[in-house]
Amino acid sequence: MSCNQRDSAEAKKNDVRLNGKKCSWASYMTNSPTMIVMIGLPARGKTYMSKKLTRYLNWIGVPTKVFNLGVYRREAVRSYKSYDFFRHDNEEAMKIRKQCALVALQDVKSYLTEEGGQIAVFDATNTTRERRDLIQAFVKENAFKVFFVESVCDDPDVIAANILEVKVSSPDYPERHRERIVDDFLKRIECYKVTYQPLDPDDYDRDLSFIKVINVGRRFLVNRVQDYIQSKIVYYLMNIHVHSHSIYLCRHGESDYNVEGRIGGDAELSPRGRHFSHALRDFVDEHKLSDLKVWTSQLRRTIQTAEELGVPYEQWKILNEIDAGVCEEMTYEMIHQTFPEEFALRDQDKYHYRYPGGESYQDLVQRLEPVIMELERQGNVLVICHQAVMRCLLAYFLDKSAEDLPYMKCPLHTVLKLTPVAYGCKVEMFYLNVEAVNTHRDRPIGKIPKDSSLIHRRNSYTPLSSHDQVKRPRLYSAGNQPWLPLAPTPSALMPEGLESQTQVGGSCLKPCVKESPMKAQRNLVALSASD
Amino acid sequence: MKHRSPSEQHHGKHPRVGDCVAAASSTAQDGMEDKNASTHRELTQNPLKKIWMPYKNGLPEKHISQRKVCMTNCPTLIVTVGLPARGKTYISKKLTRYLNWIGVPTREFNVGQYRRDFMKIYKSFEFFRPDNEEGLKIRQQCASAALNDVRQYLAEDGGQVAVFDATNTTRERRETIIQFAEQNGFKVFFVESVCEDPDVIQENIVQVKLCSPDYTNCNTDEAVEDFMQRIKCYENSYETLDEVLDRDLSYIKIIDVGQRYLVNRVLDHIQSRIVYYLMNIHITPRSIYLCRHGESELNVKGRIGGDSGLTTRGKQFAKKLAQFIQTQSIVDLKVWTSQMKRTIQTAEALAVPYEQWKALNEIDAGVCEEMMYEEIQESHPLEFALRDQDKYRYRYPKGESYEDLVQRLEPVIMELERQENVLVICHQAVMRCLLAYFLDKSAEELPYLKCPLHTVLKLTPVAYGCKVESISLNVDAVNTHREKPENVNVHRSAADALQTVPPHL
């Protein structure tokens, strides 16, 4: 390609695509962190989206944290009196509010640059261009990327519902009457309306990367998506819906292998397992779960369980139990005897440990991502799955960390009903009164759960707006990070997958994973020489 | 991948969507009324796909149509909207290819093609003038002929998605289509492409329209001029999808080749997949390089799967690959490997950063991992024959099928669409699946695509398709390609079964 041609190709590229799109790879390579900035009047579901998005991103392995400006403001101004505080001509209040924003941005900065965060969600109204310009200057200065999420809603019913559901329980309104709260809140919204400048896709904001969510997801305007993670965010926001629905999770009935203490395999239900499937049918009848969708894996024990229900069901291969590779169909004792090293490694870091020729919990989370996306889209669904699979799904809904995920309790013959409420998820547990063996292997005693953070917040005055810190190693695009060393030999100290923590900066735990790429190469040379 | 399931006996005629298979009692009420109904149903494993299916009285239970339970409730009609030269056909063809590849039977219906078939000779833009009554009539007829074929395809031929590729620039025309869809119980999803950038339009005309049969007999300038006039014929009556007037429709509006999107009322899974796909494709010129790892120890021994290292020749290939990549001087090349030793060793020789994807790992041969074909025939003759009967859908015991592999590779394809220059160092079965996507190969052809060792395929998108250059790096390697044998009967002799096994140590 001649220089000239390349120039014109380059020009074309800038023309046709966006400048940003080119650096999508650069973003993995340099790990340029992203700031997601919410925009919208109060009661537009910004906090709902922020929290949900954060939960999702953490689950798929992108360390993310919410910074809610309201929390900062409440810290600064202990007692809230009335909407007067939010009037744009209240100069003193304006000063305080700006100060809060600056403090929050400082926290964003330390999260993204020092604490290993990859995405910071800045949850505030950000309704003025002045404020957004301030944020953009901040982002530029720190070489972050920025993606705006604006929520626009003109349906008064939706707004009223949101105020009642979420804001009434807000710390701003202790011990007051409902009507007065709603009234004050509506006035508060009016205060913002005076100065609200929505994103202008045609002119002022045409070069920004953003998504406008219009009327709770009826319509979306998406502008200049820059990279992989932004495209994931857009896809996720387009799939979450706010209609109330419940998700029912359970495992298959007890299987013959469960009774024998073997893992994996494709065994049939035990007699007690069959009892459970009858009980499950009664449960479905009792709860009058009409329009219920039933999903199973492609393993016999879940299908046998679903068969008893007498309703249509779908088989998903990606709901199959974790692949234990060479350990399939073995008891824990057998594994302990045959592969003592493997057994110990798994106990060290169950989330990242990958069975030889099999999968890790981390692999499983990636495999299950389409299931989560579809669960978000659907109405009532009953998922009949497996222990490890159920743990991963549950961790998404309950926002559990990678350390806790593989030890979550998902006993046999028990149905969990998950119902979204406000910003979280209500869990009800139904034990169907059919005995079953216990298949839960506790965290080994004496093993102290890893202290996952070296995170010290310097601004002690600012509260933590979301408790989740660095939860998982970064996910590098849909694949893995560049420069991964070769799969370690069984004698290597750390299980595979942990290497990806190297880039997490402060959260890196063990010195042995802090290999430089050079070292990694040497490893490889040694390995290739030996074969 | 249009004709996906002729040899499938147990499953209805529709292929799977996503990773799911539907099963149901013959009717829901049946199961509800009679508590014992289910006791008649026994699970039997389909020997080909290794899927557990309910059987009753020795016969597979009738499945209710999969798409009823699965992702979409009824067939979908995708309707393009936009002035000429806005990339509608590009989008239609690309989307059709993608949907077929992921297992959703899709066909595109290009009204322009109907018009050319009907008229044979195109004279000039005059034909498209809004006041040309005869032209108008012919165009109308072509559109209804196309819609008739759409109905046939979706209602009777088992199609799940039809892409109706025409300008459809007036609300009146779109209303007709909506009515047609309502009458037939199809869902409608509009895809509008809006572009004001004259360079992009010009580029499109030069790249695509000049090769059109309409312009075989005129020079470039004349053709461009005529086409510009043709666009003008539509401009006056063009009614774009409107936020208010069309607020109840499901649509995506693609603005300036993907700089901006407006998405309205996405109804179901398939629409959401379509939107995601359209938001990730781009038209920046680039090339994708596909190759397999260098020859491995197990390749030489004629064994499949495993996680062996490279042979001396394999390492030589890796070096040659490094040189090749240098001589190509590719801008911003990304290198992807699987998580298997042989692809990583190959990538290491390049001395550039690379990314490992577990999704790129070779097909999992389950119980047959690390075996020679001779051994598989010896120990699992039935499996071996079943695989030859329907290699695409056959799933190794405790392993995967090509169909599984395609599902696993979908995120890789999505990311390949997003990226620019990429070198993918992968494996035989994986490369076949990726190649089938780019070259639009059917499920029958896919598992027999030739992907020899030590050969790089360079894929460059052109117009509506993909140009393929095959570059052999001149390092000897064993042949690992096993053609379909003539005899695929389960009772065949070992010699018949092994007829096409390539020579090895």
Interface residues (C-beta under 8 A of the other chain):
Chain A: M1 R6 A9 K12 K13 D15 V16 R17 L18 K21 K22 S24 W25 Y28 M29 P201 R218 R219 F220 L221 V222 N223 R224 V225 Y228 S231 V234 Y235 M238 N239 K293 W295 Q298 L299 R300 I303 Q304 E307 E308 L309 G310 V311 P312 Y313 E314 Q315 W316 K317 I318 E328 G357 D363 Q366 P370 E374 R377 Y476 S477 A478 G479 N480 Q481 P482 W483 L484 L486 A487 Q521 L524 L527 S528 D531
Chain B: G18 D19 C20 V21 A22 A23 A24 S25 A28 D30 G31 M32 A37 S38 R41 L43 Q45 K50 I51 W52 P54 I64 V69 C70 M71 D197 D199 V200 E243 R247 V257 G258 Q259 R260 Y261 L262 V263 N264 R265 V266 D268 H269 S272 V275 Y276 M279 N280 H282 I283 T284 P285 E297 S308 G309 L310 S329 V331 D332 K334 W336 Q339 K341 I344 Q345 E348 P353 Y354 E355 Q356 W357 K358 A359 L360 E369 K398 D404 Q407 P411 V412 M414 E415 R418 Q419 E420
